[in-house]
Amino acid sequence: MKRLLFLSIVLLVTNAYGETLHVGPGQAFSRIEDAVAAAKPGATIIVHPPLPNGAVYEEVKLMIDKPNLTIQAANPNDPVVLDGDGVNYTGAGSTPRAIVQFCAHGSGGTLDGFILRNAHNETHNAAGVRISQANDVTISRCDIFNNDMGIMSDGRAGKQGVEPLGANQLITHCRITDNGAEEEPGYNHNLYLGGDSVKIQYSEIARAKTGHNIKCRVRRVNISNCSIHDAANREIDLVDGKDCTDVPGSNALISNCSIKKDPLCKGNRGCIHFGKDGGAAHDGALILNNNAIETPFSSPVIELTDGKDVVLFDNVFSDAGSGAPATLIKSHGNQKSIRAGNKIPDKWNLDNRQ
């Protein structure tokens, strides 16, 4: 009886946590794609570095269409390289549009401890990671660079009678830098996100080659404890998305971040844009709390082209010693500005309503 009880407990624990598959030299699988194909929902795939030392996994194409898969480097503090060089990430058929793509049936997935580089395609929108209508996906401790896009996502907002897609995206403890494509400048970004909700935290997002560091059409956005700097265009561009930001409560919170403009920036020299660049509404507010924002330019620091209030409290703004008479907030509507506890250079205009 005791043995049966013990076996029952073991089975319950195994079912709760799923199987573990290993990839790498001397392991059951030599390719991550084969482990993903063999894995059952809820499995954990541990990826060991290839041999010899310094080798990488080449031409990686992972289409995640099973729920709750965890793909993790054997030592997440020593990331494993997934290289896309030589692949045309078209998104056609079984080819993903990213090195790692979480599809609609891949909700609950986690990617932890990888370098993702060299994802390109002919339309210049291949990504290191893509989250396509999947919920509860976590990207952790990844270094994502030299792709057309760093991370892309899409989905829709949840509302009465409609289930959310692209909900609870989490990007944490990542470095997402130097993504973009010179062939189509301005249309590729370090992050280009859509869907119901996203949290970006404890990450460096920097040096978008041609576009913005963060371009986002997500309904609810939370960016915290990040270093965001030196984009070719805006640092953060929070714009409209049909069936996303046109739902009430489409708010964005930016807190405890360091945001800096490149003094050699040749593109859009604004820091943050909240509003729209298309035909949908942006039915929400922008809230900035306890950030350090530095720009040497006279361009508007924050520009509002749609939305409701902008709330600024306990932020420190700096002109980087340039003395340029910037405008803190440029609004194109009837948005209210609520400010408290901020430090703002004396020469700056506080509000310029168009």
N, C-alpha and C positions, 0 to 999 in steps of 0.2 A: 504494500500500500504506500509506504513512504517513497519507494523508488518511483512508482507511478506518479505520485504528487510532485516529486522532483522533476521528472521528465515533462510533466505538464507545465511547470513553471519555466523550464528551459524553452519549451516551445512558445510560450507566451512572450517571453523576452525576445526570442529570435524573430517572431512575427512583428513585434512592436518596433524593433530596430532594423529589421531587414538583413539581407545577406551582405557580405563584404567580398568584393572582387579586387584582385590585384593586377596591375599592369606594369610591365617593365622586364628587365633582364631576369631570367630565372623564374618569372611569375607565370600564372595561368594564361595571361594575355600579353601579346607584344604590342598591340595597338589599342588605343582608348576606344576607337569606334567599335571594335569587336566586343569589348567589355560592355559598352552601352547596349549593343544589340542583344547580349545575353542576359543583361540585368533585369530583375523583376522590379516592379514599383517599390520604392522605399529602400533600394539598395544603396550601399556606399562603395564607390570605386576609388581605390587608393592608387595613385599614379607615382611610380618610382622613376627617378631620373634614368634616361637611357645611358648606355655605355658606348664609347668610352667617356670619361669625364669631360663635360662640356658639350656633349652631343645634345641634340634637340629632337623633339617629335616633329616631323616634317609633314607638310601638306595635310594638316589636321582639318577634318570636316565632321563636326559633331552636331547632329540633329537630335535634340532631346525631346522625345514625345511620350515619355512615361512620367508619372507623377513622383515627386519626392525623391528624386535621385540626388545624391551628393557625390560630386566629383572633386576629389581633394588630393593635393600633393602630399606625398609621404611625409615630408617635412615642410609645412606651409611657410615657415620662416626661411626656407631655401627654395625659392620658386622653381617650378619645372617649366621649360620653354615649349610653347605651342606655336609653331611657325606656319604661316599660311602662304609663304612664297611659292609661286608656281601654280596656285589654284585661282581660277576665275569664280569668285563667290557670287554666282548669278541669282541664287534663290529659286532656280528652276528645278522641278522634279525633286530628286533626293539630295541635291546640292544646297546647302544652307547659304544664307546671305551674310554669314559670319563664321569665324573660326568655331565658336560655340553658340548655337541658337537654341533657345528654349521656346518650343512651340506651345500651342494652346493646351495640349495634353501634358505639358511638362511643368505644370504648376508645382510649387513647393520645392523647386530645385535649388541646389547650392553649388557654386563654383568657388573654390578656395585654394589660393596659393599658387597662381600661375603667372607666367609672362605670356602675353598674347600680342603677336606682332605680325606685320606684313600681310594684312587682309586687304585685298584690292579686287575690283571688278571693273568692267568697261563703263559702267554708269557712275563710278566713283562714290558708291555708298556701301561698300563692304565694311563690316565692323569686326572689332575684336570679339564683342559679345552682342547678341541681339535677343531681346525678350519680346516675343511676338504673341500678345494676347494671353500670356501666362500670368498667373497670380502668385504672390508670395515667393518670388525668386530673390535669392541673395547672391551678390557678387562680393567676395571678401578677399582681402590681401592679394589683389591682383595688380600687376604692372602692365598697362595697356598702352602701346605706343606704335607709331608708324603704320597705322591703318588709315583707310579712307575716313572712317568714323571710329571713335573709341567704343562707346556703347550706344546702341539704338534700342528703342522700345516703341510699342504701339498698343492700343487698346481703346477702351471707352469708359466713361464715368458710370458709376453705379447710381441708380435712381429708382424711384418706385416702379416696380415691375420689370426692371432691367438689371441683370447681374453685372458687376464690374468686371472689366478685363484690364490687365496690366495694373492690378491693385497690389499694394504693399511691396513694391520694388524696393530693395535695400542695397545700396552701394556703400560699402564701409571699408575703411583702412586700405584704400586703393591709391595707386598713382596712375593718372590718366593724362597723358601728355603727348604733345607733338603729333597729333593725328590731323589729317586733312589731305587734300589733293589739289595740287597746283593746276591740274587740267580743268577744274571746275571751281575756281576760287569763290569763297563765300558761302558755299552750299554744303560744306562738310565741317563737322564740329567734333570736339572731344566727347561731348554728350549731346545726343539728339533724342529726346524722350517724349513719349506720349502715353496715354492711359489714365487710369483712375488716381493713382497715388504713388509717390516716390519719396524716399528718405535717402539723402546723400550726406554721409558723415565721416569725419576723421580721415579725409582724403585730400590729396593734392591734385588739382585740375589745372593744367598750365599749358601755355604755348600752343594753343590751337593754331595750326599752320596758316589757315586761310579764313576760318569762320569764328564762331564764338566758343568760349570754353564750355558753357552750358547753354544749350537751346532746348526749350522745354514747352510742350503743349499739354502737360499733365494737369488734371483738375486740382489736386492738392499736392503742394510741394513743400518739403521741409529740408533745408540745407543748413547743416550745423558743423562747427568745428573743422572747417576746411580752409585750405590755402588755395586761392583762386587767383591766377595772375598771368599777365603777359600774353593775352590773346591777340590774334591778328585783328579781331573786331571786338564786340562787347564781351565783357567777362560773363555776364548772365543775361540771357534773353528769354523772358517768360511771356510767351505769346499764346494766341488762340488756337484751339483745336475743336473741330466740330464733334459734338457728343462728348466733349471733355470739359472744356472751360466755359461752355455756355450753360452749364448746370450751376445753380446757386451754390455758394460756398467754395468757389474755385480760388482759394487763398494760397498765398505763398509766404512762408516764414523763413527768413535768413537770419541766423544767429551765431554769434561767437566765431565769425569767419574773418580771415584776413583777405582783402580784395585789393589788388594793385594793378594799375595800368602800366604797360610797357612804355617808357618815355619815347621810344622810337616807333610807336604804333602808327601805321599808315592807314588803317581802316577806320571803322566807327570808333570814336574815342570816348563814347559814353561808357559808364561802368555797368549800369543795370537798367534794363527796359522791362516794363510790365504793361501789357496791353494786347495789341494784336497787329498782325501783318497780313491777315487774310479776312475772310468774310464772316467768321463766327464771333460771338461775344466773349468777353472775359469777365464773368460775373463773380468778382471777388476782390479781395484787398491784398495789398503788399505790406508786410510787416518786417521791419529790420530792428534787431535788438543786439546791442553789445558787439558790433562789428568794428573793425578798423579798415577804413576805405581810403585809398591813396590814389590821387591822380594829379599829374602836372598840367593837365589841359584845362582850357576854358569851356569845353563842351559840357552839356548838362550831365551831372553825375547820375541822376535818376530821371528817367523819362517815362511818362505815363501816357499811353495812347488809348486806354480803355480801363474799365474797372471802377472800383469804389475808392475807399480811403487808402492813403498811404500813411503808415504809422511808423515813426522813427523814435526810438528811445535808447539812450545810453550808448550811442555810437560815437566813434571818433573819426572825423573826416580830416584829411590832410591834402595840401597842395604840393607835397614833396619838395617844398622850398621854392617852387616856381613863381609864386606870387600871382598866378593867373586868376582872374576874377570869374571863377566858374559859377554856374547856376546849380544850386543843390537839387531842385526839383523843377522839371519842365513838364507841364500837364497840358493835354489837348482836350480836356473836357471839364466836368464839374467836380472832379475828385477833391475831397477834403484832405488837407495835410495836418496830421496830428504829431507834434514833436515835443519831446521832453528829455532833458538830461544829455543832449548831444553837445559835442565840441566841434565847432564849425569855423573855418578860417574867416577872419574879419572881412576880407574883400569879396567873399562869395555872396551872390544874390540868393535869397532863400526860396523864392517861388517865382516862376515865370509862366503865367497862364496864357495859352494861345487861343 
